[in-house]
Amino acid sequence: MTDATEAPPTEAFTIPEFCTAYRFSRAMYFKEKRAGRGPRELKVGRRVVITKEAAADWAHQREAAAQ
């Protein structure tokens, strides 16, 4: 049983949360995005989020590119 005050697990990152999770700056995020190496983004109204699946896919692509 979960506590009613517990936040549900999130299924998506905001851009700042994504940058924090992967430990790089927002400037680096936008540089990589301009270069075509950013994660897939999902627009929700005016917000942009990155799903956990898109983040994992992005990480796998970056790892493969480094080899």
PDB file of N, H, CA, C and O in Angstrom:
ATOM      1  N   MET A   1       0.845  -1.171   0.000  1.00  0.00           N
ATOM      2  CA  MET A   1       0.000   0.000   0.000  1.00  0.00           C
ATOM      3  C   MET A   1       0.889   1.232   0.000  1.00  0.00           C
ATOM      4  O   MET A   1       1.898   1.271   0.704  1.00  0.00           O
ATOM      5  N   THR A   2       0.520   2.245  -0.790  1.00  0.00           N
ATOM      6  H   THR A   2      -0.299   2.214  -1.362  1.00  0.00           H
ATOM      7  CA  THR A   2       1.322   3.461  -0.851  1.00  0.00           C
ATOM      8  C   THR A   2       0.690   4.550  -0.006  1.00  0.00           C
ATOM      9  O   THR A   2      -0.523   4.578   0.201  1.00  0.00           O
ATOM     10  N   ASP A   3       1.522   5.427   0.466  1.00  0.00           N
ATOM     11  H   ASP A   3       2.507   5.404   0.297  1.00  0.00           H
ATOM     12  CA  ASP A   3       1.079   6.577   1.235  1.00  0.00           C
ATOM     13  C   ASP A   3       0.414   7.563   0.283  1.00  0.00           C
ATOM     14  O   ASP A   3       0.929   7.806  -0.809  1.00  0.00           O
ATOM     15  N   ALA A   4      -0.712   8.131   0.675  1.00  0.00           N
ATOM     16  H   ALA A   4      -1.130   7.934   1.562  1.00  0.00           H
ATOM     17  CA  ALA A   4      -1.450   9.067  -0.183  1.00  0.00           C
ATOM     18  C   ALA A   4      -0.649  10.320  -0.489  1.00  0.00           C
ATOM     19  O   ALA A   4      -0.939  11.009  -1.467  1.00  0.00           O
ATOM     20  N   THR A   5       0.356  10.633   0.330  1.00  0.00           N
ATOM     21  H   THR A   5       0.591  10.073   1.124  1.00  0.00           H
ATOM     22  CA  THR A   5       1.159  11.833   0.099  1.00  0.00           C
ATOM     23  C   THR A   5       2.320  11.573  -0.842  1.00  0.00           C
ATOM     24  O   THR A   5       2.989  12.512  -1.271  1.00  0.00           O
ATOM     25  N   GLU A   6       2.571  10.302  -1.173  1.00  0.00           N
ATOM     26  H   GLU A   6       2.026   9.539  -0.825  1.00  0.00           H
ATOM     27  CA  GLU A   6       3.653   9.970  -2.092  1.00  0.00           C
ATOM     28  C   GLU A   6       3.287  10.389  -3.508  1.00  0.00           C
ATOM     29  O   GLU A   6       2.167  10.162  -3.966  1.00  0.00           O
ATOM     30  N   ALA A   7       4.236  10.997  -4.189  1.00  0.00           N
ATOM     31  H   ALA A   7       5.146  11.181  -3.817  1.00  0.00           H
ATOM     32  CA  ALA A   7       4.014  11.357  -5.585  1.00  0.00           C
ATOM     33  C   ALA A   7       4.128  10.098  -6.437  1.00  0.00           C
ATOM     34  O   ALA A   7       4.985   9.253  -6.177  1.00  0.00           O
ATOM     35  N   PRO A   8       3.287   9.963  -7.437  1.00  0.00           N
ATOM     36  CA  PRO A   8       3.419   8.803  -8.319  1.00  0.00           C
ATOM     37  C   PRO A   8       4.733   8.879  -9.087  1.00  0.00           C
ATOM     38  O   PRO A   8       5.252   9.975  -9.300  1.00  0.00           O
ATOM     39  N   PRO A   9       5.284   7.740  -9.507  1.00  0.00           N
ATOM     40  CA  PRO A   9       6.525   7.789 -10.288  1.00  0.00           C
ATOM     41  C   PRO A   9       6.285   8.528 -11.596  1.00  0.00           C
ATOM     42  O   PRO A   9       5.251   8.356 -12.242  1.00  0.00           O
ATOM     43  N   THR A  10       7.237   9.338 -11.969  1.00  0.00           N
ATOM     44  H   THR A  10       8.076   9.478 -11.444  1.00  0.00           H
ATOM     45  CA  THR A  10       7.077  10.089 -13.213  1.00  0.00           C
ATOM     46  C   THR A  10       7.492   9.221 -14.394  1.00  0.00           C
ATOM     47  O   THR A  10       8.382   8.378 -14.283  1.00  0.00           O
ATOM     48  N   GLU A  11       6.852   9.437 -15.492  1.00  0.00           N
ATOM     49  H   GLU A  11       6.130  10.123 -15.583  1.00  0.00           H
ATOM     50  CA  GLU A  11       7.140   8.691 -16.708  1.00  0.00           C
ATOM     51  C   GLU A  11       7.868   9.549 -17.728  1.00  0.00           C
ATOM     52  O   GLU A  11       8.167   9.093 -18.831  1.00  0.00           O
ATOM     53  N   ALA A  12       8.156  10.797 -17.358  1.00  0.00           N
ATOM     54  H   ALA A  12       7.914  11.168 -16.462  1.00  0.00           H
ATOM     55  CA  ALA A  12       8.812  11.701 -18.301  1.00  0.00           C
ATOM     56  C   ALA A  12       9.650  12.718 -17.538  1.00  0.00           C
ATOM     57  O   ALA A  12       9.372  13.043 -16.384  1.00  0.00           O
ATOM     58  N   PHE A  13      10.683  13.211 -18.215  1.00  0.00           N
ATOM     59  H   PHE A  13      10.908  12.947 -19.152  1.00  0.00           H
ATOM     60  CA  PHE A  13      11.545  14.267 -17.696  1.00  0.00           C
ATOM     61  C   PHE A  13      11.176  15.589 -18.338  1.00  0.00           C
ATOM     62  O   PHE A  13      10.793  15.625 -19.507  1.00  0.00           O
ATOM     63  N   THR A  14      11.285  16.680 -17.587  1.00  0.00           N
ATOM     64  H   THR A  14      11.596  16.651 -16.637  1.00  0.00           H
ATOM     65  CA  THR A  14      11.349  17.991 -18.221  1.00  0.00           C
ATOM     66  C   THR A  14      12.784  18.128 -18.714  1.00  0.00           C
ATOM     67  O   THR A  14      13.636  17.314 -18.357  1.00  0.00           O
ATOM     68  N   ILE A  15      13.061  19.129 -19.517  1.00  0.00           N
ATOM     69  H   ILE A  15      12.369  19.790 -19.807  1.00  0.00           H
ATOM     70  CA  ILE A  15      14.435  19.307 -20.000  1.00  0.00           C
ATOM     71  C   ILE A  15      15.403  19.513 -18.837  1.00  0.00           C
ATOM     72  O   ILE A  15      16.458  18.879 -18.826  1.00  0.00           O
ATOM     73  N   PRO A  16      15.094  20.383 -17.842  1.00  0.00           N
ATOM     74  CA  PRO A  16      16.023  20.512 -16.712  1.00  0.00           C
ATOM     75  C   PRO A  16      16.207  19.204 -15.935  1.00  0.00           C
ATOM     76  O   PRO A  16      17.318  18.911 -15.494  1.00  0.00           O
ATOM     77  N   GLU A  17      15.149  18.416 -15.758  1.00  0.00           N
ATOM     78  H   GLU A  17      14.246  18.654 -16.116  1.00  0.00           H
ATOM     79  CA  GLU A  17      15.268  17.132 -15.067  1.00  0.00           C
ATOM     80  C   GLU A  17      16.135  16.157 -15.865  1.00  0.00           C
ATOM     81  O   GLU A  17      16.945  15.428 -15.291  1.00  0.00           O
ATOM     82  N   PHE A  18      15.964  16.145 -17.172  1.00  0.00           N
ATOM     83  H   PHE A  18      15.306  16.737 -17.638  1.00  0.00           H
ATOM     84  CA  PHE A  18      16.780  15.283 -18.036  1.00  0.00           C
ATOM     85  C   PHE A  18      18.252  15.658 -17.904  1.00  0.00           C
ATOM     86  O   PHE A  18      19.111  14.790 -17.751  1.00  0.00           O
ATOM     87  N   CYS A  19      18.536  16.960 -17.966  1.00  0.00           N
ATOM     88  H   CYS A  19      17.839  17.665 -18.090  1.00  0.00           H
ATOM     89  CA  CYS A  19      19.926  17.422 -17.854  1.00  0.00           C
ATOM     90  C   CYS A  19      20.523  17.053 -16.508  1.00  0.00           C
ATOM     91  O   CYS A  19      21.680  16.642 -16.429  1.00  0.00           O
ATOM     92  N   THR A  20      19.742  17.197 -15.455  1.00  0.00           N
ATOM     93  H   THR A  20      18.802  17.531 -15.519  1.00  0.00           H
ATOM     94  CA  THR A  20      20.216  16.826 -14.115  1.00  0.00           C
ATOM     95  C   THR A  20      20.477  15.324 -14.040  1.00  0.00           C
ATOM     96  O   THR A  20      21.498  14.891 -13.506  1.00  0.00           O
ATOM     97  N   ALA A  21      19.553  14.536 -14.576  1.00  0.00           N
ATOM     98  H   ALA A  21      18.723  14.887 -15.010  1.00  0.00           H
ATOM     99  CA  ALA A  21      19.695  13.077 -14.525  1.00  0.00           C
ATOM    100  C   ALA A  21      20.935  12.598 -15.261  1.00  0.00           C
ATOM    101  O   ALA A  21      21.596  11.657 -14.822  1.00  0.00           O
ATOM    102  N   TYR A  22      21.255  13.244 -16.384  1.00  0.00           N
ATOM    103  H   TYR A  22      20.718  14.008 -16.740  1.00  0.00           H
ATOM    104  CA  TYR A  22      22.405  12.820 -17.192  1.00  0.00           C
ATOM    105  C   TYR A  22      23.631  13.700 -16.966  1.00  0.00           C
ATOM    106  O   TYR A  22      24.658  13.529 -17.623  1.00  0.00           O
ATOM    107  N   ARG A  23      23.517  14.628 -16.044  1.00  0.00           N
ATOM    108  H   ARG A  23      22.683  14.767 -15.509  1.00  0.00           H
ATOM    109  CA  ARG A  23      24.640  15.444 -15.559  1.00  0.00           C
ATOM    110  C   ARG A  23      25.336  16.267 -16.626  1.00  0.00           C
ATOM    111  O   ARG A  23      26.557  16.217 -16.772  1.00  0.00           O
ATOM    112  N   PHE A  24      24.537  17.031 -17.374  1.00  0.00           N
ATOM    113  H   PHE A  24      23.545  17.072 -17.256  1.00  0.00           H
ATOM    114  CA  PHE A  24      25.115  18.028 -18.253  1.00  0.00           C
ATOM    115  C   PHE A  24      24.219  19.258 -18.271  1.00  0.00           C
ATOM    116  O   PHE A  24      23.078  19.218 -17.812  1.00  0.00           O
ATOM    117  N   SER A  25      24.744  20.333 -18.798  1.00  0.00           N
ATOM    118  H   SER A  25      25.671  20.366 -19.170  1.00  0.00           H
ATOM    119  CA  SER A  25      24.042  21.620 -18.744  1.00  0.00           C
ATOM    120  C   SER A  25      22.939  21.706 -19.791  1.00  0.00           C
ATOM    121  O   SER A  25      22.907  20.945 -20.758  1.00  0.00           O
ATOM    122  N   ARG A  26      22.039  22.655 -19.567  1.00  0.00           N
ATOM    123  H   ARG A  26      22.066  23.274 -18.782  1.00  0.00           H
ATOM    124  CA  ARG A  26      20.999  22.915 -20.564  1.00  0.00           C
ATOM    125  C   ARG A  26      21.633  23.395 -21.867  1.00  0.00           C
ATOM    126  O   ARG A  26      21.161  23.055 -22.952  1.00  0.00           O
ATOM    127  N   ALA A  27      22.704  24.187 -21.760  1.00  0.00           N
ATOM    128  H   ALA A  27      23.087  24.463 -20.879  1.00  0.00           H
ATOM    129  CA  ALA A  27      23.388  24.660 -22.973  1.00  0.00           C
ATOM    130  C   ALA A  27      23.884  23.470 -23.794  1.00  0.00           C
ATOM    131  O   ALA A  27      23.760  23.473 -25.019  1.00  0.00           O
ATOM    132  N   MET A  28      24.440  22.463 -23.139  1.00  0.00           N
ATOM    133  H   MET A  28      24.541  22.461 -22.144  1.00  0.00           H
ATOM    134  CA  MET A  28      24.904  21.267 -23.843  1.00  0.00           C
ATOM    135  C   MET A  28      23.716  20.515 -24.449  1.00  0.00           C
ATOM    136  O   MET A  28      23.812  19.990 -25.559  1.00  0.00           O
ATOM    137  N   TYR A  29      22.610  20.464 -23.726  1.00  0.00           N
ATOM    138  H   TYR A  29      22.532  20.890 -22.825  1.00  0.00           H
ATOM    139  CA  TYR A  29      21.404  19.813 -24.248  1.00  0.00           C
ATOM    140  C   TYR A  29      20.993  20.445 -25.577  1.00  0.00           C
ATOM    141  O   TYR A  29      20.768  19.744 -26.564  1.00  0.00           O
ATOM    142  N   PHE A  30      20.898  21.777 -25.593  1.00  0.00           N
ATOM    143  H   PHE A  30      21.080  22.346 -24.791  1.00  0.00           H
ATOM    144  CA  PHE A  30      20.449  22.458 -26.808  1.00  0.00           C
ATOM    145  C   PHE A  30      21.493  22.390 -27.924  1.00  0.00           C
ATOM    146  O   PHE A  30      21.142  22.385 -29.104  1.00  0.00           O
ATOM    147  N   LYS A  31      22.775  22.337 -27.551  1.00  0.00           N
ATOM    148  H   LYS A  31      23.060  22.341 -26.593  1.00  0.00           H
ATOM    149  CA  LYS A  31      23.829  22.156 -28.559  1.00  0.00           C
ATOM    150  C   LYS A  31      23.685  20.784 -29.224  1.00  0.00           C
ATOM    151  O   LYS A  31      23.763  20.672 -30.448  1.00  0.00           O
ATOM    152  N   GLU A  32      23.476  19.753 -28.422  1.00  0.00           N
ATOM    153  H   GLU A  32      23.413  19.844 -27.428  1.00  0.00           H
ATOM    154  CA  GLU A  32      23.301  18.404 -28.955  1.00  0.00           C
ATOM    155  C   GLU A  32      22.016  18.311 -29.778  1.00  0.00           C
ATOM    156  O   GLU A  32      21.986  17.639 -30.809  1.00  0.00           O
ATOM    157  N   LYS A  33      20.967  18.976 -29.331  1.00  0.00           N
ATOM    158  H   LYS A  33      20.991  19.522 -28.493  1.00  0.00           H
ATOM    159  CA  LYS A  33      19.701  18.974 -30.066  1.00  0.00           C
ATOM    160  C   LYS A  33      19.879  19.609 -31.443  1.00  0.00           C
ATOM    161  O   LYS A  33      19.402  19.071 -32.442  1.00  0.00           O
ATOM    162  N   ARG A  34      20.568  20.758 -31.498  1.00  0.00           N
ATOM    163  H   ARG A  34      20.955  21.195 -30.687  1.00  0.00           H
ATOM    164  CA  ARG A  34      20.820  21.421 -32.786  1.00  0.00           C
ATOM    165  C   ARG A  34      21.630  20.538 -33.721  1.00  0.00           C
ATOM    166  O   ARG A  34      21.448  20.578 -34.938  1.00  0.00           O
ATOM    167  N   ALA A  35      22.522  19.741 -33.150  1.00  0.00           N
ATOM    168  H   ALA A  35      22.669  19.708 -32.162  1.00  0.00           H
ATOM    169  CA  ALA A  35      23.369  18.855 -33.954  1.00  0.00           C
ATOM    170  C   ALA A  35      22.643  17.560 -34.344  1.00  0.00           C
ATOM    171  O   ALA A  35      23.211  16.709 -35.028  1.00  0.00           O
ATOM    172  N   GLY A  36      21.395  17.417 -33.908  1.00  0.00           N
ATOM    173  H   GLY A  36      20.933  18.108 -33.352  1.00  0.00           H
ATOM    174  CA  GLY A  36      20.628  16.221 -34.250  1.00  0.00           C
ATOM    175  C   GLY A  36      20.909  15.034 -33.354  1.00  0.00           C
ATOM    176  O   GLY A  36      20.571  13.902 -33.700  1.00  0.00           O
ATOM    177  N   ARG A  37      21.528  15.277 -32.200  1.00  0.00           N
ATOM    178  H   ARG A  37      21.804  16.196 -31.919  1.00  0.00           H
ATOM    179  CA  ARG A  37      21.881  14.191 -31.288  1.00  0.00           C
ATOM    180  C   ARG A  37      21.090  14.232 -29.989  1.00  0.00           C
ATOM    181  O   ARG A  37      21.475  13.592 -29.010  1.00  0.00           O
ATOM    182  N   GLY A  38      19.996  14.971 -29.968  1.00  0.00           N
ATOM    183  H   GLY A  38      19.683  15.491 -30.763  1.00  0.00           H
ATOM    184  CA  GLY A  38      19.178  15.064 -28.764  1.00  0.00           C
ATOM    185  C   GLY A  38      18.170  13.936 -28.686  1.00  0.00           C
ATOM    186  O   GLY A  38      17.943  13.231 -29.669  1.00  0.00           O
ATOM    187  N   PRO A  39      17.560  13.761 -27.516  1.00  0.00           N
ATOM    188  CA  PRO A  39      16.523  12.732 -27.379  1.00  0.00           C
ATOM    189  C   PRO A  39      15.225  13.170 -28.054  1.00  0.00           C
ATOM    190  O   PRO A  39      15.020  14.355 -28.314  1.00  0.00           O
ATOM    191  N   ARG A  40      14.362  12.214 -28.333  1.00  0.00           N
ATOM    192  H   ARG A  40      14.528  11.250 -28.122  1.00  0.00           H
ATOM    193  CA  ARG A  40      13.041  12.547 -28.856  1.00  0.00           C
ATOM    194  C   ARG A  40      12.286  13.346 -27.795  1.00  0.00           C
ATOM    195  O   ARG A  40      12.387  13.065 -26.601  1.00  0.00           O
ATOM    196  N   GLU A  41      11.543  14.328 -28.242  1.00  0.00           N
ATOM    197  H   GLU A  41      11.461  14.556 -29.212  1.00  0.00           H
ATOM    198  CA  GLU A  41      10.767  15.170 -27.331  1.00  0.00           C
ATOM    199  C   GLU A  41       9.282  14.984 -27.594  1.00  0.00           C
ATOM    200  O   GLU A  41       8.869  14.673 -28.712  1.00  0.00           O
ATOM    201  N   LEU A  42       8.497  15.176 -26.563  1.00  0.00           N
ATOM    202  H   LEU A  42       8.832  15.429 -25.656  1.00  0.00           H
ATOM    203  CA  LEU A  42       7.052  15.087 -26.649  1.00  0.00           C
ATOM    204  C   LEU A  42       6.483  16.411 -26.163  1.00  0.00           C
ATOM    205  O   LEU A  42       6.774  16.843 -25.048  1.00  0.00           O
ATOM    206  N   LYS A  43       5.674  17.056 -26.994  1.00  0.00           N
ATOM    207  H   LYS A  43       5.438  16.706 -27.900  1.00  0.00           H
ATOM    208  CA  LYS A  43       5.043  18.312 -26.595  1.00  0.00           C
ATOM    209  C   LYS A  43       3.713  17.992 -25.937  1.00  0.00           C
ATOM    210  O   LYS A  43       2.882  17.271 -26.490  1.00  0.00           O
ATOM    211  N   VAL A  44       3.529  18.546 -24.741  1.00  0.00           N
ATOM    212  H   VAL A  44       4.204  19.131 -24.293  1.00  0.00           H
ATOM    213  CA  VAL A  44       2.286  18.402 -23.993  1.00  0.00           C
ATOM    214  C   VAL A  44       1.805  19.817 -23.719  1.00  0.00           C
ATOM    215  O   VAL A  44       2.270  20.474 -22.788  1.00  0.00           O
ATOM    216  N   GLY A  45       0.875  20.277 -24.535  1.00  0.00           N
ATOM    217  H   GLY A  45       0.497  19.743 -25.292  1.00  0.00           H
ATOM    218  CA  GLY A  45       0.486  21.676 -24.456  1.00  0.00           C
ATOM    219  C   GLY A  45       1.682  22.530 -24.850  1.00  0.00           C
ATOM    220  O   GLY A  45       2.225  22.382 -25.944  1.00  0.00           O
ATOM    221  N   ARG A  46       2.086  23.418 -23.961  1.00  0.00           N
ATOM    222  H   ARG A  46       1.645  23.538 -23.071  1.00  0.00           H
ATOM    223  CA  ARG A  46       3.262  24.256 -24.219  1.00  0.00           C
ATOM    224  C   ARG A  46       4.541  23.661 -23.643  1.00  0.00           C
ATOM    225  O   ARG A  46       5.635  24.179 -23.870  1.00  0.00           O
ATOM    226  N   ARG A  47       4.397  22.582 -22.906  1.00  0.00           N
ATOM    227  H   ARG A  47       3.509  22.161 -22.721  1.00  0.00           H
ATOM    228  CA  ARG A  47       5.565  21.957 -22.275  1.00  0.00           C
ATOM    229  C   ARG A  47       6.213  20.937 -23.189  1.00  0.00           C
ATOM    230  O   ARG A  47       5.564  20.317 -24.032  1.00  0.00           O
ATOM    231  N   VAL A  48       7.496  20.784 -22.996  1.00  0.00           N
ATOM    232  H   VAL A  48       8.023  21.287 -22.311  1.00  0.00           H
ATOM    233  CA  VAL A  48       8.259  19.757 -23.714  1.00  0.00           C
ATOM    234  C   VAL A  48       8.755  18.770 -22.673  1.00  0.00           C
ATOM    235  O   VAL A  48       9.372  19.165 -21.684  1.00  0.00           O
ATOM    236  N   VAL A  49       8.491  17.493 -22.890  1.00  0.00           N
ATOM    237  H   VAL A  49       7.990  17.172 -23.694  1.00  0.00           H
ATOM    238  CA  VAL A  49       8.975  16.459 -21.986  1.00  0.00           C
ATOM    239  C   VAL A  49       9.693  15.379 -22.789  1.00  0.00           C
ATOM    240  O   VAL A  49       9.510  15.245 -23.999  1.00  0.00           O
ATOM    241  N   ILE A  50      10.505  14.624 -22.080  1.00  0.00           N
ATOM    242  H   ILE A  50      10.652  14.733 -21.097  1.00  0.00           H
ATOM    243  CA  ILE A  50      11.251  13.512 -22.670  1.00  0.00           C
ATOM    244  C   ILE A  50      10.826  12.272 -21.904  1.00  0.00           C
ATOM    245  O   ILE A  50      11.072  12.163 -20.702  1.00  0.00           O
ATOM    246  N   THR A  51      10.195  11.347 -22.589  1.00  0.00           N
ATOM    247  H   THR A  51       9.995  11.435 -23.565  1.00  0.00           H
ATOM    248  CA  THR A  51       9.738  10.145 -21.898  1.00  0.00           C
ATOM    249  C   THR A  51      10.938   9.335 -21.413  1.00  0.00           C
ATOM    250  O   THR A  51      12.046   9.469 -21.932  1.00  0.00           O
ATOM    251  N   LYS A  52      10.700   8.506 -20.423  1.00  0.00           N
ATOM    252  H   LYS A  52       9.800   8.398 -20.001  1.00  0.00           H
ATOM    253  CA  LYS A  52      11.772   7.637 -19.921  1.00  0.00           C
ATOM    254  C   LYS A  52      12.260   6.714 -21.037  1.00  0.00           C
ATOM    255  O   LYS A  52      13.450   6.410 -21.119  1.00  0.00           O
ATOM    256  N   GLU A  53      11.349   6.273 -21.887  1.00  0.00           N
ATOM    257  H   GLU A  53      10.382   6.520 -21.820  1.00  0.00           H
ATOM    258  CA  GLU A  53      11.735   5.413 -23.016  1.00  0.00           C
ATOM    259  C   GLU A  53      12.634   6.169 -23.990  1.00  0.00           C
ATOM    260  O   GLU A  53      13.637   5.627 -24.455  1.00  0.00           O
ATOM    261  N   ALA A  54      12.285   7.415 -24.301  1.00  0.00           N
ATOM    262  H   ALA A  54      11.470   7.856 -23.924  1.00  0.00           H
ATOM    263  CA  ALA A  54      13.102   8.223 -25.212  1.00  0.00           C
ATOM    264  C   ALA A  54      14.473   8.493 -24.604  1.00  0.00           C
ATOM    265  O   ALA A  54      15.478   8.492 -25.315  1.00  0.00           O
ATOM    266  N   ALA A  55      14.520   8.724 -23.292  1.00  0.00           N
ATOM    267  H   ALA A  55      13.703   8.725 -22.714  1.00  0.00           H
ATOM    268  CA  ALA A  55      15.795   8.959 -22.618  1.00  0.00           C
ATOM    269  C   ALA A  55      16.674   7.710 -22.690  1.00  0.00           C
ATOM    270  O   ALA A  55      17.871   7.805 -22.959  1.00  0.00           O
ATOM    271  N   ALA A  56      16.077   6.542 -22.449  1.00  0.00           N
ATOM    272  H   ALA A  56      15.104   6.465 -22.231  1.00  0.00           H
ATOM    273  CA  ALA A  56      16.842   5.291 -22.509  1.00  0.00           C
ATOM    274  C   ALA A  56      17.342   5.031 -23.934  1.00  0.00           C
ATOM    275  O   ALA A  56      18.486   4.621 -24.125  1.00  0.00           O
ATOM    276  N   ASP A  57      16.488   5.269 -24.928  1.00  0.00           N
ATOM    277  H   ASP A  57      15.558   5.602 -24.773  1.00  0.00           H
ATOM    278  CA  ASP A  57      16.904   5.096 -26.325  1.00  0.00           C
ATOM    279  C   ASP A  57      18.060   6.028 -26.660  1.00  0.00           C
ATOM    280  O   ASP A  57      19.026   5.622 -27.306  1.00  0.00           O
ATOM    281  N   TRP A  58      17.960   7.275 -26.221  1.00  0.00           N
ATOM    282  H   TRP A  58      17.175   7.605 -25.696  1.00  0.00           H
ATOM    283  CA  TRP A  58      19.011   8.267 -26.457  1.00  0.00           C
ATOM    284  C   TRP A  58      20.327   7.794 -25.829  1.00  0.00           C
ATOM    285  O   TRP A  58      21.379   7.859 -26.464  1.00  0.00           O
ATOM    286  N   ALA A  59      20.266   7.319 -24.586  1.00  0.00           N
ATOM    287  H   ALA A  59      19.411   7.266 -24.069  1.00  0.00           H
ATOM    288  CA  ALA A  59      21.483   6.853 -23.903  1.00  0.00           C
ATOM    289  C   ALA A  59      22.116   5.685 -24.660  1.00  0.00           C
ATOM    290  O   ALA A  59      23.337   5.633 -24.809  1.00  0.00           O
ATOM    291  N   HIS A  60      21.300   4.755 -25.136  1.00  0.00           N
ATOM    292  H   HIS A  60      20.308   4.797 -25.015  1.00  0.00           H
ATOM    293  CA  HIS A  60      21.833   3.609 -25.896  1.00  0.00           C
ATOM    294  C   HIS A  60      22.481   4.072 -27.201  1.00  0.00           C
ATOM    295  O   HIS A  60      23.529   3.560 -27.593  1.00  0.00           O
ATOM    296  N   GLN A  61      21.863   5.031 -27.865  1.00  0.00           N
ATOM    297  H   GLN A  61      21.011   5.448 -27.547  1.00  0.00           H
ATOM    298  CA  GLN A  61      22.439   5.570 -29.111  1.00  0.00           C
ATOM    299  C   GLN A  61      23.773   6.256 -28.847  1.00  0.00           C
ATOM    300  O   GLN A  61      24.720   6.088 -29.616  1.00  0.00           O
ATOM    301  N   ARG A  62      23.853   7.023 -27.771  1.00  0.00           N
ATOM    302  H   ARG A  62      23.084   7.158 -27.146  1.00  0.00           H
ATOM    303  CA  ARG A  62      25.096   7.729 -27.434  1.00  0.00           C
ATOM    304  C   ARG A  62      26.195   6.733 -27.079  1.00  0.00           C
ATOM    305  O   ARG A  62      27.354   6.914 -27.451  1.00  0.00           O
ATOM    306  N   GLU A  63      25.815   5.669 -26.347  1.00  0.00           N
ATOM    307  H   GLU A  63      24.873   5.522 -26.044  1.00  0.00           H
ATOM    308  CA  GLU A  63      26.796   4.641 -25.998  1.00  0.00           C
ATOM    309  C   GLU A  63      27.319   3.946 -27.271  1.00  0.00           C
ATOM    310  O   GLU A  63      28.520   3.712 -27.407  1.00  0.00           O
ATOM    311  N   ALA A  64      26.419   3.625 -28.183  1.00  0.00           N
ATOM    312  H   ALA A  64      25.444   3.814 -28.073  1.00  0.00           H
ATOM    313  CA  ALA A  64      26.825   2.958 -29.418  1.00  0.00           C
ATOM    314  C   ALA A  64      27.719   3.866 -30.254  1.00  0.00           C
ATOM    315  O   ALA A  64      28.668   3.392 -30.879  1.00  0.00           O
ATOM    316  N   ALA A  65      27.433   5.149 -30.274  1.00  0.00           N
ATOM    317  H   ALA A  65      26.662   5.534 -29.766  1.00  0.00           H
ATOM    318  CA  ALA A  65      28.226   6.100 -31.061  1.00  0.00           C
ATOM    319  C   ALA A  65      29.627   6.259 -30.483  1.00  0.00           C
ATOM    320  O   ALA A  65      30.560   6.600 -31.212  1.00  0.00           O
ATOM    321  N   ALA A  66      29.786   6.020 -29.195  1.00  0.00           N
ATOM    322  H   ALA A  66      29.028   5.743 -28.604  1.00  0.00           H
ATOM    323  CA  ALA A  66      31.088   6.197 -28.542  1.00  0.00           C
ATOM    324  C   ALA A  66      32.013   4.996 -28.798  1.00  0.00           C
ATOM    325  O   ALA A  66      33.211   5.072 -28.524  1.00  0.00           O
ATOM    326  N   GLN A  67      31.475   3.912 -29.311  1.00  0.00           N
ATOM    327  H   GLN A  67      30.502   3.850 -29.533  1.00  0.00           H
ATOM    328  CA  GLN A  67      32.305   2.706 -29.513  1.00  0.00           C
ATOM    329  C   GLN A  67      32.912   2.665 -30.873  1.00  0.00           C
ATOM    330  O   GLN A  67      33.633   1.722 -31.198  1.00  0.00           O
TER     331      GLN A  67
END
